[in-house]
Structure formats: C-alpha cells, structure tokens
C-alpha cells in the first residue's frame, strides 16, 4: 500500500496531490478573504457606533452646563438678554403631547382591535392605509395640520400641533395594538366564548389585559416618536416666547425651540438649544427604556 | 360585501351590546380611513391652484424666484434625491456590515448591550442630529474633511468650490447617521432569524464564516433587508429639520457635492411663514411632489422584493 502511494510514477497519486494542494490553497484564499471581510464588518461597526455615541456625548457635555433653576422655571428671553429658560417650551410640549395621546390612544387601540378581530377586505384596506400613513413625510403632515386646523380654526394653536402629532402617532399605535392583540392565545378567546361571554366583554376582560405589555410598549414608543417631531409643529403651533397653558393659543415646544435657536448667531441661544436637546433626548430615552421595563415586568408577573 | 367574518356563535346571538361593540370598532376603522382620505383631499385641493395658474412645467423649471413668478422646483427635487442618495450610499454597506457584526460576530454578552443602544438611538429626535451637525460637524467639514476631499478627489470636479461646511455632503452625512440606527436595528433582527440549520449546514460543508454570511445569511434575509433599506430611504427623503439646518438652503442646482443646496422639505419649512397665494399653493404642490417621489421609491423597492423573491426561492431560502 505505502509502496504504491510512494511510487512517483503512479498518475492517481499525482492527481491526489494536485487536488490536495488546490484544496489547501483554496482554503487559504477563502480564510484570508473571510478575515478581510469580517474585519471590514468590524470596522463598519466602529464607524457606525462612533458618531452615534458622539451625538449623545456632545448633547450631554454641552447640554448639562445649560441646566440650572432658571432653565426649568423661566420662559425664553430675546437674544442678548441673559438668563431665561425653556419653561414655556416644556409646557407646550407637555400639553401638545398629552392632547395627542389622550385622543389617539383610544382611537388607535380600538382600530387595532378591529384589525386583530377581522380578516376581510376592510381590515386589509385599513392595514394598508396605516402602513402608508406611517411612511408619509412629517412635513406633509404639517401641511395637512395647517390646512385642516390652522386655516379653519382661527390660526396657529397648540391644538393644531396636537392634531398633526396625533396623526403621526395614530398608525404606530394602531399597528402596535394589532400586534399585541393578535398575540393573545386563541384558547383564551375560545374559553371565554364557551363561557358565553360577549365579544365586548372578552375584549375588555381578556384581550386587552393579556395584551397590556405590548400595548403599553407601543404607546410609549409612539409618544417618544411624537414628542421629538419638529416639522409638523413648525407649521402649526406658531411659537410663543411666553408661558402659555391654553392649547387654543399659540404655543412653544422643545423641538421647535431647538430648531430655531440652533441656527442663531448668539452663543447663549445655542447654549439654550443644547440644554433643550438634552432634556428632549433624556425624556425620549426614559420613555423608550421605560417601555421595555414595563413590558418585561408585566411579562414576568404573568408567568 | 366587504363584511368582516364574525364567529358563528356571536352572529347568531344577536345580542345588542355585541352589535354595539362591532359597530364601535367599525366606526373607528371608518374614522381612521376617513382621516387618511381627508389628508389626501386637503393637500390636493389646496395645491390645485398652483397647477391651474402655472400648469405643470414649473415642476421641472430650474429657477426659483417667487418675486418674479418663477417657481422652478427642479433644484429642490435634485437636492432631495442627491442628499438622500449620499445618505443611503453610506448607510447601506455600513448598516449591513454593522448588522452582520451585531448578529453574528460580536461576543454574546456585548451583543445585547450594543443592540439595545442602537435601538434606543433610533428614538433620538432628528432635530438633535441637525443641531449636532450644524454646531459640531460643520466646522470639522469646513476645516478638515472638505479640504482633504478636494485635494484627494478634486480632479473629478465633484468636489469644486469653496469649503463652507454646510451643503449637500454634510446633509447626506447627517442623514446617514440619522437613518443608521433604524436600518441596523431592523437588519439585525431579520439577519438573526435566518434558520440555524442553514448556517450550520453551510459550516459543515467547509464554508468560512464570511462565506456563510454572504451566501446563506444575507440571501436568506434579502426581503427583510430590502424592507429595512426602503424604510430608511423613506425617512431620508422626508426628513425636514435635520437637513434644513445643515444643507445651506440655496435654491440653485448644486454643481459640486460641497455646494449648499435645498430639498423639498427644507424649501417648505423655510418659506412657509412668508408665503401666501400662489406661492403657498406651490409649496403645497411641492409637498405633493414629495409624496409622489416617496411612493415611486416605495414602488421600486416593492418591485425589487417581488422580482428577487423568485430567485431566492431557487436558492432554497426556506
């Protein structure tokens, strides 16, 4: 056996050597290209992480110095006049977001129930509509808010802004609700039906409570999204440098204040923009993290 | 009839509260649909005067000068497409590489932390990226990045003109940074659910890790990846404030990647306050054009998904 293998004259041994050599060089080549390509993936990960972390670090480093008691308790002052804060913008953002949430959540969740409980053409149409609405540029939603509210109801107002923000949040809540409601086990539904419960009772006592973690997560994420929207508010709320709690009047909002201040040539106004940006980012992150915690906690309790 | 199927038992009982419940849900569904219809009708009717007084040729006009009645929209259409293109060209390879690294390369313990960070960053409002781009990145671009690009690639004439910091390039880069978290988060999810047997099968055949990723994981997740890219492109097309802050807002067709330019959303937001009459209708119509561009991009993406679905089935995706 070995004698045959060692014989250099045997053509089959020649071929076997050639094949082995080819396989080895192929493996070497493939390993090298694999190493290069995976290195590129790692490099891309670095390229992606650096600017994203950079944004957050800058917002914290530049925003924190702007924070003081006046920042949270006083309204904005014109350029050149020191002091002043963003209390008017905080009030506006809170009022506008609250109105949008209070109106949108019931509508969105009932729509989500409709989608989860029906499979016909009507549901398909509504689902498609919601998906298209999610992709509509926010500036055109601002235009819609202007046409529908500002023009028809006596000028710019917090209500008009809430209308536009609600329009942005609605499809998000709708689809999040549908996903959560569909996740409720069919056996629970059937058990309730077998007990003679009505659909409305089942929805109230079985479907909604079971799907609550998903619903809360979806709503909080929609709020986080709506709170940071700028373009629709630029066309609808009018701005106000004084504190205003009445949503039928012109209002200020945090994203609008950041947008207007950031392109100002005055250092103190840009400083206020950084402070407001930190506040907005913090609020959005608290909502996002909170939504995860709530979902995790409720899921654990149910087990 | 587009009547929705109701479980047999529920229909038989004919109980009043149940009918009320169904009616309530139906009414809400109709309300949402009506809102969407209202949205379209409101914008079309308010934009209509622009088309009746100016026709349609202004959409492709090159000069924007409202005080002389010139409403050329072409510079803004091009600006929108160019800024989006820069952002997407950067975001697609880098986003895909990052998603692959997060799904398959990063050690398991770090994976959750990094993925969560990326998902949280997707929620940062775009105006914050705009502020950062204008105050922090624009000086760096003016003093370092743009001079370097001009000295390295000046011969292509793509990088002519003064270094201003703000302009198409910066807008594209900000869009890239802004859409990256969304893209990475979705791509990572669809890459991670490629069936494990396929990955292990390829490895058993002697494929290297990269071959597994390139020939099994990415093709298997192709439809989902295209969805992620489409969503990110849509966000870039419609982004307003981040772009308006860093693009320089110049109503001329950019002759260089460094030139200041403008997009349709930035045009609308910058001119809205001072407009009335025909100009306001033109701005509404510009919003309509933006919607049409978005629909067109979406349709192309859907067609891509549809046309690659056949070939990926041949490759044994499932």
Interface residues (C-beta under 8 A of the other chain):
Chain A: X27 X30 X31 X33 X34 X35 X37 X38 X40 X41 X42 X43 X44 X45 X47 X48 X49 X51 X52 X54 X55 X56 X58 X59 X62 X107 X110 X111 X113 X114 X115 X117 X118 X119 X120 X121 X122 X123 X125 X126 X129 X130 X132 X133 X135 X136 X137 X138 X139 X140 X141 X142 X143 X144 X146 X147 X148 X167 X170 X174 X193 X198 X199 X200 X203 X221 X224 X225 X227 X228 X229 X230 X231 X234 X235 X255 X258 X259 X262 X263 X270 X273 X274 X277 X280 X281 X284 X285 X287 X288 X289 X292
Chain B: X2 X3 X4 X5 X7 X9 X10 X13 X15 X17 X18 X20 X21 X22 X24 X25 X26 X28 X29 X31 X32 X33 X35 X36 X38 X39 X42 X43 X46 X93 X94 X95 X96 X97 X98 X100 X101 X102 X105 X106 X114 X116 X117 X118 X119 X120 X121 X123 X124 X125 X126 X127 X128 X129 X130 X131 X132 X134 X135 X136 X177 X180 X181 X184 X206 X208 X209 X210 X211 X213 X214 X231 X234 X237 X238 X239 X240 X241 X244 X245 X264 X265 X268 X269 X272 X283 X284 X287 X288 X290 X291 X294 X298
